[in-house]
């Protein structure tokens, strides 16, 4: 009986770790990378436009 209870608690803890800690952390990292990518694309476009206008 104790083995079943501990197994259920282990599963509940694993689900908490996955849905409460891992997934939000991964989504936060992707959000930061997306912001960095957008800033990079805007900077690249601005430099390209300025370079073509000065010639």
N, C-alpha and C positions, 0 to 999 in steps of 0.2 A: 504494500500500500504506500509506504513512504517513497518507494522508487517511482511510482506513478505520479505522486504529488510533486516530487522533485523534477521529474521530466516535464510536467506541465509548467512548473515555475521557470524551468530553463527555456522552454519554448516562448513563454510570455516575455521573459527578459531579452531573448534574442530578437523578438519582434519589436520590442521597445527600442533596442539599440539600433536596429536597421531603420525603422521608420522615424525615430525621434532624434537620432544623432547622425547617421551616415547619409541618408538621403538629403536632409537640409544642408549638410556640409558640402556635398557634391554639387547641389544646385547653387549654393553660394559661390563656389569656385567657378562654375560655368558662367554665372552672372558677371563676376569680375572679369573673366576672360572675354566675354562678349563686349563689355564696356571698353576694355583695352583695344579690342579689335576695331570697334567703331571709331575710337579716337585715332587709331592708326590710319584707317581708311580716309577719314576726314583730313588728316594732316597730309597724306599722300596726294589727295585730290587738290588741296589748296596749293601745295608746292608745285604740282603739275600745271595748274591753271596760271599761277604766277610766273612760272618759267616760260610758258607759251606766250603770255601777254608781253613779256619784256623783250621778246625778239622782234 
